[in-house]
Amino acid sequence: MVKLNKTDESVIATLKECGELSLQEICEKTGESPKKVFKSLRKLFENELVDTQARKYKLAAEKPSAAKDDEPEMPE
């Protein structure tokens, strides 16, 4: 599990509340600098907590943990 700092938590809370936002919009809503928000988004993206498309960021859809267990195994 990834350790979240204050900026990470702020970014996640903002995306939960507002949905899909650009880097600049997240900066305006959190009051953090673009550099801090970008580092946070990169960390959250690498840990699959945030998705990005066309320079917009949103929380990643939660993947059901049981899905992998339900996959059939390949016969040998």
N, C-alpha and C positions, 0 to 999 in steps of 0.2 A: 504494500500500500504506500502511496506517495504522501510525503509530508507537505501539507499546505501551509503557506505563510499568510500574513494578513492581506497582501495584495491578491494572492490566489483566491482566497475566500471572498474577497470583495468582487473580483471578476466573476466568479461562479454565481454569487448572489445577484449581480446585475444581469447576467445572461438568463438566470431563472426568471427574474422579474420581467425582463424586456424581450426575451427571445433572441432574434438574430440582430447583431450589431457589428458595425465596423470598428476598427481599432480606435479611431478618433472618437466615436460615440461612446465607447467603453471608457476612454480617458475622461471625457466630459462628465459622465455619470459617476465615476469612482473618485475623481479628483486626483488621480495618479498621473505621473508623467508617461508619455508614450513609450519610453525606454523600459520602464518598470512593467507596464501592461504587456508589451511585446514579449519580454522575458517570461512573464507569467503565462501568457497564451501559448508560447512555445512549449513550456514545461507541461501544461495541461493537455496540449495536443499530443505530445510524445507519450503521455500516460493515458491516452484515449478518453479523456474527460471532456474534450472540446473538439468539435468538427469545424472545418472551414470550407467555404466555397465562394468564389468570386470576391475575395477579400472581406467576407462577412463571417463572423464567428457565432457559433451556437453550441449549446451543451450537446454532447454526444448522446444518442439514444441508448438507453440501457439495454444491454444484451442479456437475454435470459441465461442464467448460468446452467440450467438444465439442458439447454439445446445441444451442447457438445456431448453430453452423456447419452442423449437419445439418438445420436447418429449411428447408423449401422456400421459395423466393422467390415473391412474388405476381406473376402475369403482368401486364404493362402493358396 
